[in-house]
C-alpha cells in the first residue's frame, strides 16, 4: 500500500516537473550549459594532473641524463687509472641508471601521447556538446516563434468567427452611429431650408457697394487713376470711355 502511494506521489511530482520543463525550456538549457562548464572544469583538473606527471618525468629524465654522464665519466676515469673495482661499481650504477632512463623516456612518450589524446577527446566532446546546445537554442527560438504564431492564428480565427455575428455589439454600434448621423443630417437640411437668406444677400451687396465707394473716394484724394473696369470707378464718373447708343459701325481707311 505505502509503496503504491509512494509511486503515485512520484508520478505526480514527475508530471508537475515535466510541465514546468515544457513551459521553461530556457531554464533547462541554461542548467545544461552550467553542467557542461562544470564537467569541462573537472576534466581540465584531470588534464592538469596528467600534465604534472609528464613534467615530473621530464625532470627525472634530465636528472638521470646528468647522472648517466657523470657515472660514465667516473667509470672511464677509474678504469684508465687502474681502479678496476671502483670502475666496476660505477659501471654497474651506470647500467642501472641507463636502464631507468630508457624506461622513463618510454613512460614520457606514452604519457605525452595520452595527454594529446585526452586533449583531443575533450575538444571533440566540448565541440559536440556546444553544437547540440546551440541547436537546442535555435529549436527553442523556433518553438517560441511557432507558438506565438499559433496563438495569433487562434486569436484571429476566434475574432473572425465572433465579429459580424448576429447580435454582435460592433454591428449594433455601427447601426446606432448610422442612425444618429442620418438624423443629424436631416435636421441640418431642415434648418438650412428654413433659413431666410434675403437679408444676408442684401447686407453683402450693401457692404460691397460701400467698399467700392470708399475705394473710389480714396483714389480721388490720392490722385490715383483706377482701372476703368473697376465698379467703384464707374460709380465715381471716372470712366472716360464714350457711351453710345446702338451699334457702332467700324470704318476702314480708304473706305
Protein Blocks (a to p, Z undefined) as FASTA:
>chain_A
ZZmmmmmmmmmmmmmmmmmmmmmmmlmmmmmmmmmmmmmmmmmmmmmmmmmmmmmmmmmm
mmmmmmmmmmmmmmmmmmmnopamlmmmmmmmmmmmmmmmmmmmmmmmmmmmmmmmmmmm
mmmmmmmmmmmmmmmmmmmmmmmmmmmmmmmmmmmmmmmmmgopahiaklmmmmmmmmmm
mmmmmmmmmmmmmpcfklmmmmmmmmmmmmmmmmmmmmmmnopacdfklmklmmnopafb
dcdedjdddddehZZ
